[in-house]
Each structure stands twice: as C-alpha cells, then as structure tokens.
Amino acid sequence: MATYKFGRITAKRNSTAAIVNVSDPMREAPPPPIEDVDPFLGSSKSEQLNTIRDHDDDSDVLIECRDVYKSFGEKKILNGISFKIRYGEAVGIIGPSGTGKSTILKIIAGLLAPDKGEVYIRGRKRSGLISDDEISGLRIGLVFQSAALFDSLTVRENVGFLLYEHSSMPEEQISELVKETLAAVGLKGVEERLPSELSGGMKKRVALARSIICDTTKDSLEPEVLLYDEPTAGLDPIASTVVEDLIRSVHIKGRDALGKPGNITSYVVVTHQHSTIKRAIDRLLFLHKGKVVWEGMTHEFTTSTNPIVQQFASGSLDGPIKY
C-alpha cells in the first residue's frame, strides 16, 4: 500500500489514482484533408463516410487522431487509427476486446504517447505527454472503468481533490461545491463516506462528479470533453441505466439531477454494452485490429451490411471476429 502526502490531503491507496484533467491551447491550423476510408469486409464506402460528408467545416473539431499507431513490445494495438470528435458530440467506441479502445482513450487523455501519428487538440498538434507543457484551452477528463477512487479519502475529498490541491478556493467553498456536484449526479449525504461504503454504481457516480467539478472562481471556464472507459462494466441492468442516463444528463444537451443544463461539451464512451450504445451514444466508431473499420449513427448500427458489425450486433459466433 502506498502513502501519498498532498498539500491538504494525505491518502493511502492500493492502486493508481485516476484523476485526469488535461488541456491544450487553441492555435489556428489549416483543416486537415479528409482521407478516403477503404472498404472493409464488404461494407460500402458511402456507409463508412456518411458522417464525415455532413461536415465541410472543421472549426468545431475539438480532438482529432490522425493515423495513430501504438504497440506494447511486439504486440501491435493501434494500426493507423483516425477520427475526429466535434463540439457537442456523444461518440461511442466499440469493437472486440483487445482492439485498442482503452488505449486510444489514454492517448487522447495524454497518459500515453503514440508511437506514430498525430493528436490534435483544438487544432494544435500535441507532443509527448500532458506534463510536457503548461497547457490550457480544453479540459479532458478520463473516467476509468474501476472508478479508481482514493481508498482512504472520503467522497468529499475524492471529488474535491483537484481543487484542494490546485486551487485557491477556501475549503468551505470547495465543500459546498462538492455537495452541489454530487447532487447533480444524484448523490446526496454521502460526502463523509469512504469508497468502501459505496455500491459499484455509486462509486462510478462519484468518479463522474470528480471529473466534472471545476473551479468556479475562474473568469472563464474551458470546455470539457469526458472520456468514459466501460462506465457500466460490472453493473446490473438498473444501475447501468442510471449511469447511462447520468452520462446524458451532464452533457450540454441534457439536464442534471438538479434540473440544470449540463456542462460537458462532448464525450466519448468505450463500451461493449448494447444498452449503453442505445441510451448514451449518437455516433459510433467500430475498431477492429487497431483500425476504424466502420462508423455511423447509432440507429444505423443494427442495420449495417458490414459483416463484422452484424456479428458484433447479434453476438453470433459465426463471422469475421474469432476468439
């Protein structure tokens, strides 16, 4: 067990904390050319590019991955993945296990650097990891599958962690903001509980509250993109529905548990759950063997003519995906 001493908090943890809040400055850059996507296993090019054709202007692109590669030793994970996340989008990344879905989230968040390829944040190419530069312009939050809360910190200390350590806000003000943020995700009166006293669904909501809390004393708040890695993994169907609706509610197109408009500009969800695809996602990217082999709107998922998508949607053992 490791012990950590922070400015206002001492914590003990058995595992690595998952608090990510990164950003990059906006810089003008010429819009990148849109490359053709090769057909894959019989899917038509018009089906793959139907979403791209709707956008001639890239001024609303917040994040772009362009021809990104990543390997761990001899194992190739990402094999030239390219896509864009636009302002206001709710995007899902789906596909078989081990095809690089979580890896691409960590690259976007700045926890991993690509071996080859480029990541652009609001038009500016990012080099290295998030600690390389003093950066501003877009906040990126990553909500891990396990919630990754500090075991020995209370819910209040977990949710307000970044503010306690990196803001000049008085502790009383942070505590009130923590209460308000927890209420926004449907949790009240749990501030002094420890993570061990929470259910799995409650832990995921606490992790979400931690990712959306921000310093309200700043003159202006930067837009935020949230990245969710399997947010409903291990939850029963009812708890999954709660989390899926919560993801929608904190988005700018939704309203939170207090009835206030959400403040998450865009979000990306890695998932295997069909309920999450239906309830929380508008546009899908399908990864297979480290590449985007299909993309489309959620309602097109079950009607796709792509054999690999058909197999995944139906759960059939017969098809291109082999285990």
N, C-alpha and C positions, 0 to 999 in steps of 0.2 A: 504494500500500500504506500503510495507516495503522498507527501505532505507539501502543500503549496502555501506560501505566505504572500498575500497581496496587500495592496495599500490599506484597505479597510476590512479585508476578509481573510481568514485562514481556513483552508479547505483540505480535506483528505479525500483521495479518490483511488479507486481500484483500476480505473481506465481513463483514457484520454478525454478531456473535455471537448465538447463540440460547440464552440461559440465562434461564429464566423460573421464578420461584418466588414466587408471589403468594398473598395470602390476605386474608380479610375477617373481622371479628369477628362472632360469633354474637349476634343480637338477636332477641328474641321478636317475631313478626309474625303477624297472622291469616292462615290459609291462603288463598291466592288462589282465586277461583272458577274452576271448570273450564269453559272456553267450548266451545261446540259447534264441531266442525270440519265445514265444508261439504263435501259430496261433490265429488270431482274426477274428471272423465272416466269416470264410471260406477262408481267404487268405492263400496261401501256404507259408511254411517256406522258400522255395527257393526264393520266391518273396521278402520276407522281408529281407533276408540276402544277396541278390545279391551284394550289395555294399560292405558289410563287407568282403566277401570272396575274393575280389580283393586285400586286404591288409593283408599280413602276418607280415609286419614290422610296428611298431608303432612309429618309430623315427620321423615321420613327423606330429604327433599329437600335435596340439597347445593347444587345450582345450578339456577336457573330463568331462562330467557329468555322475556320476555313482550312480544309484539308488537314485535319489534326490526326497525328499518329501518336500512339503510346504503347510501349512494351514494358514488361517486367521480366528481366532476364531474357530467356529465349521465347517467352510466351507473348505473342502479339495480341493486344487487347483492342486498340483502335487502329483502323486501317484506312485513314483518309476520310474522316467524318466532317461534313459541312452542313451548317444550318444557321438560321437567324431567329432571334427572339425579339418580337416587336412590342412596342408600347401597348399595354392593355391586354396582352395575350394570356391565355391559360393553356399551356402546352404540356402534353404528356410524352414521355419517352418510354416505349415498351419494347419487348423482344425477349428472346430466350435468355436464360441465366448465363452469365459469363460472357456476354457480348459487349460489355463496356459501358453500361448505362450509368452505374455509380461512378465510374472513372471519369466520365465526361462531366458529371456534376462537380467533382473535386477539381477538375481543371478549370471550369468556369469560375469556381469559388476562389481559385488561386492557391489551393492546397497542394496541387500537383502541377508541374510544368510539362507541356507536351514535348515529345522527342522531336517532332517536326510539325510544321503547320503554324497557324496564327490564330490568336484570340483577340478580338476587338471589343472594347468596352466603350460604347457611345462614340464609335468612330476612331478611337485611339488604340493602336496596337499595344498590347501589354507584353512586357518582357519579364521572364522569371516569375517568382512567387509574389504574394501580396505584400511581403515585408520589404520588397526591394525599393519602393518609392513612397514618398508622402503623397497619398492619393485622395481624391475627392471627386464628386460628380455623380456617382451612382453607388448606392449601398447594395450589397449582395449578401443575403442570409442563407445559410445552409442548415436545414433541419434534418438531422441524422435519423436513421431507422430506429436506433435504440434510444432516442431522446437524449442520451449522454448528459444527464444532469450530474452535478457535483453531489456525491452521496452524503457528505456531511454538512452541506449547506441547506438552509430552509428554502422553501419555494420562493419566498421574498428575495432572499439573497441570490438564488439562481436566476430569477427573472431580471433582477436589477443589477446583475453582475457587471456588465459593461459600464453602466452609469456610475456605480460605486467606484470603479477603478479608473475611469477615464473622463468623468465629467466633474464640473464644479458645483453641481446641484447639491443642496443640503440633503442629509439623509432623510429628513421628514418629508421633503418633496418627492424624493425617489420612492419612498414607501407608498405615498398616495398614488403616484403614477403606476407603481406595480399593481396596486389594488384595482385601479381603473383598467389596466391592460388585462389582468386576469379576468375581470368581469366581462371584458369584450370577447373573451374566448369561452365564456360560460362557466367560469370558476369563481366562486366567492367563498371567503372564510377559510382559505387553505394556506394563507401566507406563511404561517409558522409551522406547517407540517414539513416533515422530511420526505424525500423521494420514496423511501421505503414504505411510507404510509399511503401511497397513492396507487391507484389501479393503473394498468397499462395505458388505457385511453386518457386518463388524467395526466400522466407523465407526458404524453405526446402533446396535449394542450398546453402544458407548462412550457415545453420546449418551443412551441409556436409563439407563446406570449413573450418568451425571452428573445425570439428573433424579430419581433415586430416593435418592441419597445424602443423609444428613441428620446434623445434629449430635446425636450420641448422648449428649452430656453434659447435655442439657436434661432437666429434671424430667419433662416430658411431651412427647410428640410429637403434633403436629397430624395429623389425617387428610389424605391427599393424593389429589387427582384428577389423573390424567395425561391429556393431550390429545395424540394422535398424528396428525400430518398426513402421510398417504400413507407409512406406515412401511415398506412393501415395494416402493415405486416403484423401478424400475431393478434389482431383484434377480432372479436366476434362481429357478426354482421351488423348488429345495432350500434356498437361502438364505432365500427367503420363508417357507418352513415353519419354519425355525429362529427367525426373528424373530416369527412368529405364535405359536409355542409359548412363546417368551420373554415375550411380552405377557401371555399367560395365567398364566405361572409366577410373575410378580411381583405378581399380583392377590391379594387376601386369600383368594380361594377356591382358589388354586393353591400350588405349592411351587417354589422357585427351584432353580438348578443345584446348590446345596449341600443341598437337601432341606428347607430352612427355609420356613415359611409366608411368603407374600408380604405386603407391607405397603402396597400401593396400594389405597386404599379403593374407588375406581371409576375407570373410564377411558372415554374417547371416542375412536373411531378414524374418521378420514376416509379413505375408500378407494374405489378402483374395482375392486379385485381380488376375484374370486369366492372364491378360496382363503382370503383374509383374512376375508371375511364368514362363511364356514363354520367356520373354526378359531378365530377370536378374538372373535366377536361374538355376543351373545344377543338384543339388541333393536335394531331398525333404524329410522332416520328417513330418509325419502326427500325430498330437496329438489329442487324444480324451479321455476325462475323466482323464486327467493328466498323460497319458502314450503315448509312441510312439507305435502306432498300425500298422504303415506301413512306410517303407522307400524305396526309389528307385530314379532312374534318372528321370529328368523332362519328357522325352519322354515316360516314362512308366506310367505316371500319368493317362492319359485318356484311357489307355488300361488295367488298373489294374482290376483284378477279385474280389478285395475286395469290398463288398457291401457298406461299409461306404465311401470308396474313390470314387466309382462310383456315389453315391448320391451327394457328395460334388462337383465332377467334373461337373455333369449335372445340379445341382441346383434343383433337384427333391424334392418334399415334401414327397415322399414315400421312406422310408428307415430307417436305424437304428438311424439316428440323429433326435431327436424330440425337438421341441420348444414349 
